[in-house]
């Protein structure tokens, strides 16, 4: 019974590390996408802010 509890504890701790690795991989993918599409994202944000500014002046 003691070995079973020890094995269960090790399994739980092992699963926590998998969650950390998944989060790191997701962050790497997101950062890579931002780097790849940096120019397009910059143009999009500038266009949106420009439109907001123009429409706020008419109010």
URTACOR-V452385 format. One record per helix or strand of 3 or more residues. SS is the DSSP state (@ for helix, = for strand). FROM is the first residue (numbers start at 1). TO is the last residue. If there is no record, write none. Layout:
# URTACOR-V452385
ss=SS from=FROM to=TO
ss=SS from=FROM to=TO
This chain:
# URTACOR-V452385
ss=@ from=2 to=36
ss=@ from=38 to=57
